[in-house]
Amino acid sequence: MNPVLPSSHVGVKITEWYKMIRQFSVPDAEILKAEVEREIKQMEEDEYLLIYYSLMSFRHQLMLDYLEPEKKYRTARPTISELLEKIEAPQKKLTGLLKYYSLFFRGMYEFDQQEFVEAINYYRKAEKELYAVTDEIEQAEFHFKVAEAYYNMKQTHVSMHHILRALEIYDQNPLYTVRKIQSLFVIVGNYLDFKHYEKGLKHLEEALKLSKELGHDRLISSALYNLGECYHYMGQPSKAEGYLKEAAEVAEKANLRTLPHTLHSLATVLFKQEKFNEGQKVLQQGIETAQKFNDELFLSMNQFLNALYIESVDKQGILNILNNLNESHMFSFTEHITLLTAEYYREGGEFEESSFFYDKMVEAQLQIQRGDCLYEY
C-alpha cells in the first residue's frame, strides 16, 4: 500500500508546475502535471489543494491553447469550459492567493475570447487580492496581462505604465524570454498609438531576433506582423506587404489562430496599393480562416473589407458591423473601420459621406477616451 502524501508536498509540486507554465516550457509542464495527478491520488484529503490543482489545470490549458492550439494529444483532456466550471464553483469561499488565481486566470480566458472589457473587470478584481502575491514573477505576469488588455482597449498610457513594470522584472530573469518578447510587442503597439514609429522599429528588431533564437513560430509570426504594421503606419506599404506576407506564411504553416488577423492587415495593405485581385484572394482566405478558428471579431473585420473594397462600399453592411463592434465596446476597431471608410470616400470625391464617417471616428475616439468608465464596478 502506498503511503499517504501530505498535501503540502503536492502543493510545492503544483507551484513548480506553475513556474514551468509561466516559462512556456511545455515538456517540463507536462511532466510535472502528470506527477501531480499521480500524487493527488495518494494525497491526504485537502479541498483547497484540489482547487489549486484545478486552477493550474485551467492555466495549463490556456498555455497550450496559446502555443499549440491544434495538438491532437489534448483531445482526451477536459475542455476549457469544463475546467472553467470547476474553478467557478468554489470561488465565493476562496480568499487570498487562490482567489487571486481564480480571478486572474478567468481574466486571461476572457481576453483570449476577445472579451476585453470582461477581462479588465476580472483583472481589477484580482488586483484587490494582489497583496497575497509575494512572487515577483507573478507580479510581472499580472502587470503584463493588464497591459495587454488595456492596449487592446486603446488605453495607451495605462497600458504603458503596466508593461514597463512587467518588463523591468522580466529583463532580470533570463528564463522568461517569451514574456520579454511579448512585452516588447505591447510596448511597440503603444508606441504606434503614440505615433512614435521609429522607437517601435528598434524594439521589433530585438523581438524578431529573440524569437528566431527561440525558434518559436508564433512569436516569429507576431514579430513579422508587427514590423509590417509599423511600416504600414509609416506610409511604406511595399515594405509592410513583405513583412505581412512572411508573417502569414509562418502563421499558416504553424496553423496559428493569429492568421485571420494577419490576413486582414495584409489584405488592407494590398487594397490600399490598388492590388485588388491579390487583395481579394487574401481577403477570401481571411474570411475562411476566421470561420475555421471561430474568430467572430476578424470575421467581421474581413467582412468589412469585403463591403468596402469588393462591394464598392456597402454602407449599410458597414454600419451593421459598426453597431456590433460598438455593442461589444470594441471602439478601437470602430475607429479603424471608420477611418478607412472615410478615407475611401474622400479619395473618391464623396466628401459628404467621408465627413459622416469621420464624425463616426471622432465618436469612437471619444468612447476610447472615456474607456475607464467601462471598468468601474
N, C-alpha and C positions, 0 to 999 in steps of 0.2 A: 504493500500500500504506500503510495506517495505521501510524503509529509505535507502538512498544510502550510502554505506560504503566507507570511504576513503581508497585509495589503500595502504596507509601506515599501516593501521590496518591489512589488509590481508598480507602485506609484513612481518610484525612481526610474524604472524602465520606460514607463509611458513618457516621462519627461525627456529621456534620452531619444525616444522615438520622435517626439515633437521637434527636438533640435535638428534631426535629420530631415524632417518635413520642411522646416524653415530654410534649410540649406538646399532644398530641391534635390536631395540625394535619394533618388527613388530606390536603388538596390538596398541601401542601408535601412531606409524607412520600411521597406517590405520585410526585411529580415526581423527587425525589431517588432513590427506589427504582429508577425507570426509568433514570435516568442511571447509577447504579451498575451495573445489569445490562448496560447497553451497554458501559461501560468495562471491566468484568470480562473481556469477550471480547477486549479489546485489551491486557490486562494481562500482565505477566511472571508466570510460574508462582510461586504462593505459597500453600502448603497452608493455613497459618494464617489468611491473609486470607480464603480461601474459607470457612473455618469461621466467621470473624467475620461474613461475609455471611450464612451460613445461620442464625446466631443472630439477626441482625437481621431476617431474613425471618420467622422464627418470632415475634419480638416484634411486628413489624408486623401479623402476622395476629391476634395476641392483642388489639392495639388495635382493629382493625377488627371483630372479634367482639364487643368490648365496646360500641363506638359504633354500628355499623351491621350487625347480625347478618344482615339479610335482603337486603343489596345483591347484585344479580344479577351485577355485573361480576366478582365474585370466584369464580364457579363454575369458571372455567378455571384457577385457581391451584392450587398444591399444597394438600392438606388439612393441618390441624394435625397429624394422626397421621403423615403423610408427612414433614413438617418435623421432627417430633419424632425420627423415626428418624435423620435427617441430623445432628441435634445430639447425639444419644446415642452414636452410633458412635465418634467420636473422643475422648470425654470423658476416658478414662483417661490420655491423653497430654497433656491440657491443664494449664496452670498459670496462676497469677495472674489477670489480668483476664478472659481467655477462660473460664477455669474458673469464675470468679465469675458471669459472664453465663450460662453453661450451667446452673449450679445455680439461680441466681436466677430465670431465665425458666421453668425447669421447675417451680419452686415456684409461680410465678404460674399456670401451666397447671393444676397440681393444685388450687389454690384455686378456679379457675373451674369445675373438675369437682366442687366441694364436698367434696374430699378434704382436709379442713383439717389433720389430723394429718400427712399426707404432705407437704402444703405447708410446714408448720413444720419438718419434718425437712430438706427441701431448703434452706429459708432458713437454718437453723442451720449447715448445711454451707457455704452461700455466705458466711456471716459469717466463716468462717475465712480466706476469700480477700479480705475487705473491705479489708485492708491495701493491696491493689493499686489501690483506687478513690480517685483524687485529686479527682475531680469532686464538688463539694458537692451538686449537684442529684441525682447518682446516689446519694449517701449518703442524701439525703432520700427518694428512691424506695425504697431498702431499708427504712428505718425505717417508711415508710408501709405497705408491703406486709406487713411483720412485724406491725405494729399491727393491721391489718385481720384477719389470720389469728387472732391471739390474742384479738381481740374476739369473733370467731365461736366460739371455744372457751371464752368467758367467763373468760379470764384477764385480768381487768379492769385490775389495777394494771400488769401488764406491757405491755398494750396502750396504756394512757395514757402510760406512760414513752416508748414509741417514737413515738407520734403527736405528742406535744408537741415532740420533737426534729425531726420532719419538718416540722411547721407553722412552726417558727421559721425554717427555711430557705425554705420556700415563700412566707412573708409578705414576704420581702425580694426576691422575684423575681416581678414582675407578669405574666410570660409563663406562669406556672404556676397560673392561676386555677382551672382544672379540678381540679388536685390539692389546692388550698387548700379548695375546696368539699367534695371527698371526705374530706379530713382533718377538716373540721367534722362530717361525718356520723359518723365513727368516734368523735370526742370526745363527740358527743351520745349515741351508743349506750352509751358507757361511763358517761356521766352518768346515763342511765336505769337502768343496772345498779346505780349508786350511790344511786339514788332522789333525785337532785338534778334534778328535772324543770324547775324554773324556769330553771336555768342552761342546760339543753338547749334550751329555747324561744328564748332570746336568740341562740344560735348558729344555730339553724334559720332564724330570720327573716333573718339575714345570708346564709345559704346560699341561701335561696329568691330573695332579691333579686339576688345574683350570678348565679344560674342563669338567671333571666329576662333579665338583661342580656346573657348569652351566647346566649340563645335555644336552650339545649341541652336537648332533650326528656328525655333520661334523667336528667339532674341535676334538672330541674324536678320530674319524677315522684318521684324519690327524696326531694327536699326535702318535697314534699307528703305522701309516705308517712310520713316520719319525724315530721312535725308531727302526723299522725293517730295514730301510735303514742304520741307524747308525751302527747297529750290522753287517749288510752285509759288509759295508766298513771296519769294524774291523776284518773281517775274521771269524765271528761266524755265519755261515749260519743257523744252527739249531735254535738259538735264533731269528735270523732275520725272519725265516719262521713263528715262533709262533706269533710274533707281526703283521706280514703282513696278516696272516690268520684272526686274530682278526679285523684288520683294514678293510679287505674285507667284513667280516661278518656285521660289522656296516654299511659300505657303501651300501651293497646290501639291507639290511633291510630298510634303510632310503632312498633308491633309489637315491644315490648321484652321481653326474656327475664325481666324482673323482674315481669311481670304475674301469674304464678301465686302468687308470694309476697304481692303486694299484695292479690289477691283472697282469699287465705287470711285475712289480717288483717281485711279488710272483712267477710267472712262471719262471723268470730268476733265482731266488734262488733255486727253485726246480730242474731246469735243471742242474745247477752247482753242485748240490748234486747227479746228475745222477738218480733222481726220475722221469724218462721220462714219465711213464704212467700218474702219477698225474699231472706232468707239462703240458702234452698235454691237459688234461681236463681243467685245469685252463686257458691255452692259448686260447682254443676254446671259453671259456666263455668271456675272454678278448676281442676277436675279435667280438663276438656277442654284447657285451655291448658297444663297441666303435661304432659299426654300429647303435645301438639303440640311443645313445646320439649324433650321428653325429660328433664324435670326430675323425677327419681325422688324427691328429698327432698320437694318440695312436692306431688307426687302422694300420697305417704304422709301428709303433714300435712293435706291436704284430705280424704283418705280417713278420717283420724282424726275430723275434724269431722262427717263423714257418720255414722261409728259412734257418736259421742257424741250428736249432736242429732237426726239423722234416724232412726237405727235404735234410738232410745231406750236408748242405752248398750249397744252390742255389746262386752261386757267382753273376750271372747276376741280379738276383732278388734283392740281397743286394745292388749292385751298383746302380740299378734304384732307390731304396729307398734313398740311399745316395745323389744322384743327386737332388731328390725332396727336401730333407731337406736343402741342400746347396743353392738351388734356393730361399728358404724361409729364408735364413740366420739363420737356426736352428743349428748352429755349435756345441753347447753343446751336442745336441742329436747325431750329426755326430760323435763327439768324443766318446760318449758312445758306439755306434754301432761298430765303427772301433776297439775299444779296445777289446770288447767281441769277435769279429770275429778273430782278430789277436791272442788272447789267445787260442781260439778254435783250430785254425790251428797249433799253437805251440805245444799244448798238443798232437795233432795227429802226430807230427813229420814233418809236411809240412812247413818247415822253409821259403821257398821262398814266399809262399802265405802269411804266417804270416808277413814277412817283408813288403810285399806290403801293408797290412792293417795297420801296424804300421806307415808306411810312410803317409798313409791317415789320421791317427790320428794326426800326427805331423802337417799336413796341416790344420786340423781343429783347433788345438790349436793355430796356427799362426793367423788364421782368428779371433779367440776369442780375442787374444791379440791386434789385430788391430780394435777391435769392435767399439771404439769411432768414427772411421771414418764413420761408418754407420749412425751416428746420426747428422751429420752436415747438415745444410740447409741454 
